[in-house]
Amino acid sequence: MKNLVFATNNRHKIDEVNSILTGSYRIISLSEIGCFDDIPETSETIEGNALQKARYIFENYQQDCFADDTGLEVDALQGRPGVYSARYAGEGSSYDDNVVKLLEEMKSQANRNARFRTVIAWISDGRELFFEGVIDGAIIYERRGASGFGYDPVFVPNGYDQTFAEMPPQLKNKISHRALAVKKLVDAILKKGK
Ligand code: ITT
């Protein structure tokens, strides 16, 4: 089985990508390559942060790798929290803090349209490539469901009645922003004969 280093400190992302890949690749976590660093994410774009994380590992640990940066873009909030999704309620905020802030800001908004956007940056033999996955949906008024992470309890993808946190993880991992981006990554890896 081929190894792929995933430049993330988020355990939920690793679990999801493992489930999306269904055993065709082995995901290597940062701790397995001896990296316990807090990787900087200072870009103002999702693409920029994905690349910053992947480059950090490539440059400091000499490893081909990929990184995922994801944002929730809410139309009524002019695309916020977007690239700031992890620290929407402030530096060090929890998933719960961020959801509380989002629901508060959305309290009186009629337009509930939003989307998750994932950008994967892949560095392979020094080449940098990007893969995007987007899923449109709506922000509901109160959280529902206990699986998933982040904003999953308040996001219902278009065409479904359940939030990402209510649906079985296998369904989220079939249709999600991350699944769409990972599928493009896998196609590129296969094309390259890796
Ligand atoms: P790494 O940078 O170490 O990969 P992170 O948690 O900081 O992990 P991001 O900056 O990409 O990752 O994530 C931004 C936030 O967006 C994250 O903290 C979650 O709150 C949210 N998020 C990301 N993916 C999500 C998903 O699939 N479902 C719900 N919320 C998600």
Residues whose N, C-alpha, C, O or C-beta is under 5 A from the ligand:
A	BS01	ITT	A7 T8 N9 N10 D68 D69 T70 S85 A86 F149 G150 Y151 D152
